[in-house]
Amino acid sequence: MFSILVMWGLSQLNPEKSLTFIGFSIFFICLFLMGIMHYLPDSLVTSAGGAKRWIRLPGFSFAPVEFFKIGFVYFLAWSFARKLDEKKKSLAEELRIILPYVAVFILVIYLIAVMQNDLGQVVVLALTLAVMAFFAGTSKRLFAISILFSIAIFLVAIFTSEHRILRIKVWWATIQNMVLSLLPEGLASSLRVENAPEPYQITNSLNAINHGGYFGQGIGSGSFKLGFLSEIHTDFVLAGIAEEVGFVGIVIITLAIFLVIYRIFRISSKSGEKNRVYYLFSLGVGLLIVFSFLMNAYGVTSLTPIKGIAVPFLSYGGSSVLALSVGIGMVLMLSKKIKRQ
C-alpha cells in the first residue's frame, strides 16, 4: 500500500522541477551510504553472507543498493544525453567518452561486488549500462567491447571468490549430464566435474516446478516450502509460486510483469521525441526489471547459476519493492508530461 502511494505521489510531480533533484539525490545519498556501510557498527547494519547490506533505522531497515540502481540509471540517462549522440565517431573517440563511466562502474563493482559480496546486482547494472549506452548512440563495436569487458569482470569476480566458484560447481553439477551427453566422449570427460557438491536447492527448485504441473497444487498447498527450499521467499519465490499455481499461473504472472515493462518502454519511446533524458531513464528502469526477472527465472530453472537477485514485486524485501515503486513513479511522472505535449 505504501509503495502504491509512493508511485502515485511521485507521478503527481512536475519532472522539469523534480526529476533531476530526486534522481541525483538518490544516486549520491545511496553511493555515500554504500561507502560507509562497511564501517558502521553492527547495531546499525544487518549482515548477510558475511557482508553488510542493510542499514537499520527505527522500525525498519533498507538496502541502499536497491535504491542506488534507480539513481545510477538516472545518472547514466542525464550524462549520456549530454555526452553521446547518433553522430558517427571513431572507436578511439567513443572509448575516450566512455572511459569516465568505466571508472565510475569500477567504483560500483568495489562497493557492491567486493564490499557487499553481491555480484548479481553488478551484473544487472553492467547489462543496463551497456544497453543504455548503445541506445544513447554508441556503435555496435563499442557495445560488443562493453559486453566482453563485462564478461571479463564477471569471470575475474568468480575466480577470485571460493563462494562463487562453489555456486558455479553446484550449477554445473545439475546440468552437466545433459550437456556432456551431446559432446564427444573425450571432450565430455575433460569437462566433467567429479564429486561436485549436491545441488539440493536447485534440485528441489526443479522438483517444485515439476510438482506444480499445469494448474498447480493450489494457493497455500505447496509442500516444498516446508523446509525443502530455504530461500523460497526470496531467491526461489518463482519455484514456490510455480508449485502452487502451476505453469498457467506462472505464464499469467510473467505476462503481467512484461505488460508493465511494455508500458514503460512505450513511455520511453514516446519521450524520446521530446527529451533524451526522459527516454533513457525510462528505458533504464524497464531494463532493470527485465534483467532482474530473467536472471532469477533462469537461475531457479538451472539455465544459469543462482545470482541472488530478487524477482520484481514478488520476492520478500521491502527495499526492492519500494525502490522499484520509486522508479516506476518517476516514469509515471514523465508520462504525464508527455501526454500534455
C-alpha positions in Angstrom: 0.0 0.0 0.0 2.8 2.4 0.9 4.6 1.6 -2.3 1.4 2.4 -4.3 1.1 5.8 -2.5 4.8 6.5 -3.3 4.2 5.8 -7.0 1.1 8.0 -7.0 2.8 10.8 -5.1 5.8 10.9 -7.5 3.5 10.7 -10.5 1.9 14.0 -9.5 5.2 15.9 -9.6 6.5 18.1 -12.4 9.5 16.3 -14.0 11.0 19.6 -15.1 11.2 20.7 -11.4 11.6 17.4 -9.5 13.2 14.7 -11.7 16.8 15.9 -11.6 16.7 16.6 -7.8 15.2 13.2 -7.0 17.4 11.3 -9.4 20.7 12.8 -8.2 19.6 12.8 -4.5 19.0 9.0 -4.7 22.3 8.5 -6.6 24.6 10.4 -4.3 23.0 9.6 -1.0 23.0 5.8 -1.7 26.5 5.9 -3.1 27.6 7.6 0.2 25.7 5.1 2.3 27.2 2.1 0.4 30.6 3.6 1.0 30.2 3.9 4.8 28.2 0.8 5.5 31.2 -1.4 6.0 32.5 0.8 8.7 29.2 1.2 10.6 28.8 -0.7 13.9 26.8 -3.9 13.9 24.0 -2.2 15.8 23.3 0.0 12.7 23.6 -2.6 9.9 22.3 -6.1 9.1 24.7 -8.7 7.5 24.0 -11.5 5.1 26.7 -14.0 4.0 29.3 -12.0 6.0 28.6 -8.8 4.2 26.8 -5.7 5.5 23.9 -5.0 3.1 21.1 -3.3 5.2 21.0 -0.2 7.3 18.8 -0.3 10.3 16.5 2.6 11.1 13.8 2.8 13.8 11.1 0.4 12.8 12.6 -0.8 9.6 15.8 -1.5 7.6 16.7 -0.8 4.0 19.2 -1.9 1.4 20.8 1.2 -0.2 21.9 -0.8 -3.3 18.2 -1.3 -4.4 17.7 2.5 -4.5 21.1 3.1 -5.9 20.1 1.2 -9.0 17.4 3.8 -9.7 19.8 6.7 -9.0 22.5 5.1 -11.2 20.1 4.8 -14.1 19.2 8.5 -13.8 22.8 9.5 -13.6 23.5 7.5 -16.8 20.5 8.9 -18.6 21.4 12.5 -17.6 25.0 12.1 -18.6 24.5 10.0 -21.8 22.0 12.6 -23.1 24.8 15.2 -22.9 27.8 13.2 -24.0 26.5 10.7 -26.6 24.6 11.2 -29.8 24.0 9.5 -33.1 26.9 11.1 -34.9 29.4 8.7 -36.3 32.7 8.6 -34.3 35.9 6.6 -34.4 36.3 3.8 -31.9 39.1 5.9 -30.1 36.6 8.8 -29.7 34.0 6.6 -28.3 36.4 5.0 -25.9 37.5 8.4 -24.7 33.9 9.3 -24.0 33.0 6.1 -22.2 36.2 5.7 -20.0 34.8 8.0 -17.2 31.8 5.7 -17.0 34.1 2.7 -16.7 35.9 4.4 -13.8 32.6 5.1 -12.1 31.5 1.5 -12.7 34.7 0.1 -11.2 33.8 2.0 -8.0 30.4 0.5 -8.2 31.9 -3.0 -8.6 34.1 -2.4 -5.5 31.2 -1.1 -3.3 28.7 -3.9 -4.4 30.6 -7.0 -5.5 33.5 -6.7 -3.1 32.2 -4.8 -0.1 28.7 -6.4 -0.2 29.7 -9.7 -1.9 26.7 -9.2 -4.3 27.8 -10.0 -7.8 24.2 -10.4 -9.1 23.4 -6.7 -8.7 26.6 -5.8 -10.6 25.6 -8.0 -13.5 22.2 -6.3 -13.7 23.8 -2.8 -13.6 26.5 -3.8 -16.2 23.9 -5.1 -18.7 21.8 -2.0 -18.1 24.7 0.3 -18.6 25.8 -1.4 -21.9 22.3 -1.4 -23.4 21.6 2.2 -22.3 24.9 3.3 -23.9 24.0 1.5 -27.1 20.6 3.2 -27.4 22.2 6.6 -26.4 24.3 6.4 -29.6 27.4 4.2 -29.2 28.3 1.9 -32.0 27.9 -1.8 -32.2 31.7 -2.2 -31.9 31.7 -0.4 -28.6 28.6 -2.4 -27.5 30.4 -5.6 -28.2 33.5 -4.4 -26.4 31.4 -3.5 -23.4 29.8 -6.9 -23.3 33.3 -8.6 -23.5 34.6 -6.3 -20.8 31.6 -7.2 -18.6 32.2 -10.9 -19.1 35.9 -10.5 -18.2 35.0 -8.6 -15.0 32.4 -11.3 -14.2 34.9 -14.1 -14.7 37.5 -12.4 -12.5 34.9 -11.9 -9.8 34.0 -15.6 -9.9 37.5 -17.0 -9.9 38.6 -14.8 -7.0 35.9 -16.0 -4.7 35.6 -19.5 -3.4 31.9 -18.9 -2.6 31.2 -18.1 -6.3 33.3 -21.0 -7.6 31.2 -23.3 -5.4 28.0 -21.8 -6.9 29.3 -22.5 -10.4 30.2 -26.1 -9.5 26.7 -26.7 -7.9 25.1 -25.3 -11.1 27.3 -27.3 -13.4 26.6 -30.5 -11.4 22.9 -30.0 -12.1 23.2 -29.8 -15.9 26.5 -31.5 -16.8 25.0 -34.9 -17.6 22.5 -33.4 -20.1 25.1 -31.1 -21.7 28.0 -33.5 -21.8 25.8 -36.2 -23.4 25.8 -34.0 -26.5 29.6 -33.7 -26.7 32.3 -36.2 -27.9 33.3 -38.6 -25.2 36.9 -37.2 -24.9 35.8 -33.6 -24.5 32.9 -34.6 -22.2 35.3 -36.5 -19.8 37.6 -33.4 -19.6 34.7 -31.1 -18.7 33.1 -33.4 -16.2 33.3 -32.3 -12.6 33.6 -35.3 -10.2 32.5 -35.2 -6.6 30.6 -31.9 -7.2 28.5 -30.6 -4.2 25.0 -31.9 -4.2 22.8 -29.2 -5.7 19.9 -29.6 -3.2 18.4 -26.1 -3.7 18.4 -26.3 -7.5 17.1 -29.9 -7.5 14.3 -29.0 -5.1 13.5 -25.9 -7.1 13.1 -28.0 -10.3 11.1 -30.6 -8.4 8.8 -27.9 -7.0 8.2 -26.5 -10.5 7.5 -30.1 -11.8 5.2 -30.8 -8.9 3.1 -27.8 -9.8 2.2 -29.2 -13.2 -0.1 -27.2 -15.4 -2.5 -25.9 -12.8 -0.6 -26.2 -9.5 -1.4 -27.7 -6.2 -3.5 -24.7 -5.0 -2.7 -21.5 -3.2 -1.1 -22.4 0.2 -0.8 -26.1 -0.7 2.8 -26.2 -1.8 4.9 -28.7 0.1 8.5 -27.7 -1.0 8.2 -24.5 1.1 8.1 -26.7 4.2 11.8 -26.9 4.7 13.0 -28.1 1.3 13.6 -24.7 -0.2 15.2 -22.4 2.4 15.1 -19.3 0.2 11.6 -19.8 -1.2 10.5 -16.3 -0.1 13.4 -14.6 -1.9 15.7 -16.3 -4.4 13.3 -19.2 -5.2 10.0 -17.5 -4.9 9.2 -18.3 -8.5 9.7 -22.0 -7.8 7.3 -21.8 -4.8 4.7 -19.9 -6.8 5.0 -22.4 -9.7 4.2 -25.3 -7.4 1.1 -23.6 -6.1 -0.3 -22.0 -9.3 1.3 -24.2 -12.0 2.5 -23.4 -15.5 -0.6 -21.5 -16.3 -0.3 -19.3 -13.3 3.4 -18.5 -13.9 2.6 -17.6 -17.5 -0.1 -15.1 -16.3 2.4 -13.6 -13.8 5.1 -13.4 -16.5 2.7 -11.7 -18.9 1.6 -9.2 -16.1 5.3 -8.3 -15.4 6.1 -7.9 -19.1 3.0 -5.8 -19.6 4.4 -3.4 -17.1 7.7 -3.5 -18.9 6.0 -2.9 -22.3 4.2 0.2 -20.9 7.5 1.5 -19.6 9.2 1.1 -22.9 6.2 2.7 -24.7 6.7 5.7 -22.4 10.4 5.7 -23.2 9.7 5.6 -26.9 7.3 8.5 -26.8 9.5 10.6 -24.6 12.5 10.1 -27.0 10.9 12.6 -29.4 10.9 15.3 -26.8 13.6 14.7 -24.2 16.6 12.3 -24.3 17.0 12.2 -20.5 13.4 11.0 -20.1 13.8 8.5 -22.9 17.0 6.9 -21.5 15.8 7.0 -17.9 12.5 5.2 -18.7 14.5 2.7 -20.8 16.9 2.1 -17.9 14.1 1.4 -15.4 12.5 -1.1 -17.8 15.8 -2.8 -18.3 16.4 -3.2 -14.5 13.1 -5.0 -14.3 13.8 -7.2 -17.4 17.2 -8.3 -16.3 16.2 -8.9 -12.7 13.3 -11.1 -13.7 15.1 -13.0 -16.3 18.2 -13.7 -14.2 16.1 -15.0 -11.3 13.9 -17.1 -13.7 16.9 -18.6 -15.4 18.5 -19.3 -12.0 15.6 -21.2 -10.5 15.3 -23.3 -13.7 19.1 -24.0 -13.7 19.7 -22.4 -17.0 22.2 -20.1 -15.2 23.7 -20.1 -11.7 21.7 -18.5 -9.0 22.7 -14.8 -8.5 20.6 -13.8 -5.5 18.5 -11.3 -7.5 15.0 -10.5 -6.2 12.0 -11.1 -8.5 10.5 -7.6 -9.2 7.4 -7.1 -7.0 7.3 -10.8 -5.9 10.3 -11.5 -3.7 10.3 -10.8 0.0 12.0 -7.5 0.8 10.6 -4.0 1.2 13.7 -2.3 -0.2 13.3 -3.9 -3.6 9.6 -3.2 -3.9 9.9 0.3 -2.6 12.9 1.1 -4.9 11.0 -0.2 -8.0 8.0 1.8 -6.9 10.1 4.9 -6.8 11.5 4.2 -10.3 8.0 3.5 -11.8 6.6 6.6 -10.0 9.3 8.7 -11.7 8.5 7.1 -15.1 4.8 7.9 -14.5 5.8 11.4 -13.7 7.4 11.6 -17.2 4.4 10.0 -18.9 2.1 12.8 -17.7 4.4 15.4 -19.2 4.4 13.5 -22.5 0.6 13.4 -22.6 0.4 17.2 -22.1 2.8 17.9 -25.0 
